[in-house]
Amino acid sequence: MVRRLFGLILLAVLVFLARPLWEEPLSRVVDLSFLDRVDELIAAVGGQPAVDQALGKLNEGANSLYAKLEQSVKDERARQTSGAEAEKPDLERPESVPITVHNIGIGDTRELVQTELGEPARSTMNEYGVEWHAYHDGYHNFAMVSFDGEGRVNGLYTNQDIIASTSGIAYGSQKASVRAEYGRPLDRIVKGRSAFLIQSNGEYDVFELDNSYVTIFYDLHQNDTVTAVQIIEKELEHSQDALYGAADTDLKEGFERQLFDLTNAARVAHGYGVLDWDGRTASTAVRHSEDMAVNDYFAHENQQGQSPFDRMAEDGIQFRGAGENLAYGQPSSIFAHEGLMNSLGHRKNILNEDFRMLGVGVAFNEEDQPYYTENFLFK
């Protein structure tokens, strides 16, 4: 009885602290003036350290809940609009930079981005210690943009047909045409006294163009044609003095959600439906990534002999069909995804028209190397 009463009180406090989520729409139909008296009572008991500390923790929980609910609304909106045809933007020939994404170039202002693309659907941490802001219309016209401290674009990415360039290189261009235009790709990036070798196995080229590093990814299963581009301002690239970003919770969650978004953007680009995020499956994926990172192995079957299907079933996940993709050691979700797309078996999972849900889990080993697990399923 006491535990139930405490639970009800806690729920009431959380609901009250989540007022920004419900107060404005509810006030249109209900007189909420009585809340002023509640505010006065809370102010009267405030000032006591124990009370303030408890309210602070509850407020943090409410803010976290509010952020998750807000993101869920954005995800649902993206899912609902994914089936509709989105109008491709009129791509303009760049004037001040070699390559643009959705008519946005390095150095453009946040205000220009907002005018061109609207509000981001998601913002998550990347390996450079800045946020990727993902823009799309139901995963059509998908782009990710990062900004420097002054609000100017210092990073861009897309894996869809919204690339424009002064040279005419675009989505679908041949690798030979890219190299003929931009010359020999870099084999290393020198940062101070360190040289970071580029070993792409022909899957991508890196060029230094107009004070930026431009990575052009190729689709090996579509005759080595351009399938994606990443542009990182030189200053941002040189701010990262290690191969891998510093592992923390923000980067883990960033890689997970970015890989989810990249997968859906690729599916839409190839004519397939958007997958829903599945939290239970993501938890299964996280545990497998953690197991591989801690125990230093890389395999679909864990050291107890369990397959991906065994692990999902053990976690109470019901499915009629499932698949798993693994990646290890790539410095970002972008490189992990592009590598998976060039591996035929992994590509089939990403572009499987039967799958309906996806859970992604990321973990890091002691050297900050990321392990990526994607679990796909349909019920």
QUIHUKA-V235624 format. One record per residue. OMEGA is omega in whole degrees, -180 to 180 (* if undefined). D_LAST is the distance of its C-alpha to the last C-alpha in Angstrom with 2 decimals. Layout:
# QUIHUKA-V235624
omega-><OMEGA/OMEGA>
d_last-><D_LAST/D_LAST>
This chain:
# QUIHUKA-V235624
omega-><179/-179/179/179/178/179/178/178/179/179/180/180/-180/178/-179/-179/178/-178/180/-178/-172/-171/-174/180/-178/-178/179/-175/-177/175/-177/-178/179/180/177/178/177/177/179/180/179/178/-178/-179/179/180/176/-174/-178/180/-180/180/180/179/178/180/178/179/177/179/179/179/177/178/180/-180/-180/178/179/179/178/178/179/-180/179/178/179/-180/-178/-177/-174/-178/-178/178/178/-178/178/-180/173/-176/-179/177/-178/179/-174/180/-177/-174/175/175/-178/180/177/180/176/180/178/-176/176/180/178/179/-180/178/-177/-169/-178/179/179/176/-180/176/-176/-177/174/-173/179/-180/173/-177/164/174/-177/179/176/177/-174/-178/167/180/-175/177/172/-175/172/-176/174/-177/179/177/178/-176/175/176/-180/175/166/171/178/-172/177/-180/175/-178/176/-176/-176/175/-175/174/-179/177/180/177/-179/179/178/-178/177/-178/-172/177/-177/180/179/173/178/171/-178/177/-177/-180/-178/176/-179/-177/178/-180/-170/-177/177/-177/178/174/176/179/172/-176/171/175/175/171/-178/177/179/-178/-179/175/-177/-179/175/173/176/179/-180/-180/-180/176/172/179/-179/178/-174/-179/179/179/-178/174/178/-174/177/-180/-177/175/179/-175/172/-176/-179/-180/177/-179/177/179/-179/-177/177/-180/176/-179/180/179/180/178/178/179/180/180/-179/173/-179/-177/-179/176/173/174/178/-174/-179/178/177/178/176/-180/179/-178/178/176/179/-180/179/-178/-177/-173/170/172/-179/-176/176/179/-179/-174/173/178/-179/174/175/-179/176/-177/179/179/179/179/176/-180/179/-179/174/177/-177/176/-179/171/176/172/-177/170/177/-173/-179/176/179/-179/176/-178/-178/176/178/180/179/175/-167/-179/178/178/180/176/-179/-175/178/-176/-179/-176/-178/-175/-179/171/-177/177/-179/174/-177/173/-176/178/-180/176/-177/171/-177/174/174/175/179/175/166/-175/*>
d_last-><39.00/40.21/36.82/35.27/38.16/37.77/34.07/35.01/37.74/35.53/32.95/35.88/37.23/33.95/33.60/37.21/36.87/33.91/36.35/35.98/32.47/33.59/37.38/38.07/35.76/36.66/40.35/40.31/39.98/41.24/44.50/43.60/47.21/46.96/44.97/48.23/49.61/46.58/47.16/50.80/49.91/47.58/50.38/52.82/50.93/50.09/52.30/51.85/50.31/47.93/46.76/46.42/44.43/42.00/41.62/41.16/38.22/36.64/37.25/35.54/32.46/32.58/33.02/30.04/27.92/29.39/28.59/24.92/24.68/26.59/24.32/21.22/23.08/23.81/20.24/19.13/22.15/21.27/17.76/19.42/22.16/20.32/20.18/23.89/26.53/28.53/32.16/33.16/36.12/39.55/40.11/43.69/45.69/46.13/49.69/49.87/47.11/46.03/42.32/40.35/36.70/36.23/40.05/40.03/42.18/43.21/45.71/44.51/44.45/41.61/43.05/42.81/39.17/38.42/40.34/38.52/34.95/34.88/33.21/30.73/27.03/26.98/29.73/29.20/31.61/32.26/34.31/37.53/37.46/36.89/33.92/31.89/31.48/28.61/29.39/27.31/26.52/22.75/23.03/25.69/29.10/27.67/30.43/31.12/34.61/36.57/39.96/43.04/45.00/46.88/43.85/44.14/41.40/41.44/38.07/35.89/32.79/30.74/28.63/29.16/32.11/34.13/36.62/40.33/43.35/47.11/46.97/44.55/41.83/38.46/34.78/34.91/38.43/39.34/39.87/43.43/44.13/42.95/45.23/48.07/47.89/47.37/49.05/48.22/45.20/45.80/45.50/45.76/45.89/48.91/48.74/52.04/52.91/49.41/48.03/44.28/43.70/41.19/39.44/37.02/37.07/37.49/34.16/36.01/39.56/41.16/44.21/46.55/47.15/49.17/48.73/44.98/42.83/40.66/37.80/36.75/33.57/33.32/30.55/31.57/29.37/31.07/34.66/35.22/34.90/34.59/30.99/31.59/34.52/35.26/38.66/40.04/43.50/45.87/46.78/43.17/42.59/45.78/44.89/42.26/44.54/41.90/39.26/36.51/36.16/36.97/33.88/33.05/30.27/30.66/30.37/27.34/25.46/26.97/25.75/22.17/22.05/24.12/21.85/18.89/21.21/22.63/19.32/18.58/22.23/22.07/19.08/21.05/24.19/22.73/21.35/17.60/15.58/15.37/12.61/12.22/13.65/11.76/14.67/13.47/12.27/15.59/17.49/16.35/17.41/20.66/21.60/21.35/23.44/25.88/26.17/27.05/29.46/31.24/31.52/32.30/29.93/27.37/24.78/21.13/22.30/23.91/27.31/26.00/24.40/20.77/18.32/15.63/13.11/15.70/16.05/12.47/12.47/15.94/14.94/12.71/9.38/6.64/4.31/4.94/6.88/8.85/12.40/15.29/18.39/21.56/24.81/28.02/31.35/30.90/32.79/30.21/26.66/28.22/29.67/26.56/24.44/27.16/27.53/23.87/24.14/27.14/25.47/23.96/21.10/20.10/20.64/18.21/15.40/16.71/17.03/13.99/13.23/9.68/8.60/7.96/8.81/11.73/13.84/17.43/20.07/23.77/26.71/30.34/32.84/36.48/37.43/34.90/32.93/29.27/26.33/23.12/19.61/16.57/13.09/10.50/6.76/3.80/0.00>
